[in-house]
Amino acid sequence: MVLSKSKFRVWLRKSKFVGLLFLVMYLCLFSQVALSQEGRSFELYAKRSTIWQSNNIPVCWENPSNNFTNEMRWVQEAAANSWQGVSAVNFTAWGTCNSGSGGIRIQIVDVGPHVVALGSDLNGIRNGMVLNFTFRNWSQNCQSGRERCIRLIAIHEFGHALGFAHEQNRPDTPVNQPGSTQQWCTQERQGSDGDLIIGAWDLNSVMNYCNPRWTGDGILSQTDIQGLQQLYGERQQNRLYIRPFNGQTFGSVISTQVVSNSNGFRGWSWNGTTASYVAVENGQSRLYIRPFDGRNFGSVTSSQALSSSDSFRGWSWNGTTASYVAINNGQSTLYIRPFDGRTLGSVTSSQVLSSSDNFRGWSWNGTTASYVAINNGQSTLYIRPFDGRTLGSVTSSQVLSSSDNFRGWSWNGTTASYVAINNGQSTLYIRPFDGRTLGSVTSTQVVSSSDRLGDWSWDGATASYVAKYP
């Protein structure tokens, strides 16, 4: 068919229009695919410049009161169990503010809770966060459930303190369209906006006023968690692993348990029915006692502060007497205290094991102490008689490793089991040991493909050890 010039011009204009239409449709489709792929990243609405440069963020109270002891604890627990619990963020200090205090400064006053800025823009700002504990004037309906209100509001405000704006402030917030089945949000924009949007709008965010559950019932959505972790990193957990071990071959893992939601694990002991372990929480070395049948943990039956700092290096408990090593004035010091599983008695003996912080493992069976310390760069085992009050002279010393690569030690009187880093792997070694001379290695097992083992115990049939995850 031959077209006239005028008809050709009309056809050409139509062809250009159709081509443009197809181009627009393609770009829309591509943007939707890109958006769905970005949705795998974090979906919070953050302000880029206010993300804290340090994950250790101090918190203090402008006007603390003995009348609000419980309320201040609820706030601290809410922050720790939400944002801090699933990321590498640590809210620290929690003391009384002074004129030079940095970090998040909280004022207690009966007005609407708020922050005056997002994220690190709060650093050192007096009354930067305001929380309500009484609800006599503002939101009086919270008086019948003060604890719930205080905890949930704290989670929301600490989200702002980490740099997250209200989710409904996002420019892609869906609006109410009559006849549409699309989720919609009519809550007014409030507070500062973010400048970092990746992924889809999140109805279930604790930062979204349109969430059908008020503040998400204090439960971070999966996208809250993903976004938080991308900005601040994942929290390294300490996980307990239980595996049958006959001294030669490991069986499959029969139980894994989270013993600490931080990288602060310092000691583990298990007698078959009761677990005792030490973890660093809020800067303190704390002892936890929990029933453990080899598969499932029971609730914590006792929690005790052993030290006001992260100074703990070794722990052992035989059911009546606790023995542990902590750094005191730069020295590795052994402490002996009666302990019935609930209450620690007074220190009955303290002994300096080393004049420096070079201690790596401790075990005591009631008569003989065995421990590992770094001596001239070598991991060295020491055996000494110990009656619970006085350490006798060293009866044996053995070099276990030519470097500071030792991670765990256990000895049942005839067989020694210990973990050391070999070619970057956490490796278990089994050797006969009569208390004086170490025999040849009878078994080696790779416990972990990286240097992440925290502690080790073996009763001859079952191995229990703690490793960092991820």
Secondary structure by P-SEA (a helix, b strand, c coil): ccccaaaaaaaaaaaaaaaaaaaaaaaaaaaaaaaaaacccccccccccccccccbbbbbbcccccccaaaaaaaaaaaaaccccccccccccccccccccccbbbbbccccccccccccccccccccbbbbcccccccccccccaaaaaaaaaaaaaaaaacccccccccccccccccccccccccccccccccccccccccccccccccccccccccccaaaaaaaaaaccbbbbbbbbbbbbcccccccccccccccccccccccccccccccbbbbccccbbbbbbbbcccccccccccccccccccccccccccccccbbbbccccbbbbbbbbcccccccccccccccccccccccccccccccccccccccbbbbbbbbcccccccccccccccccccccccccccccccccccccccbbbbbbbbccccccccccccccccccccccccccccccccccccc
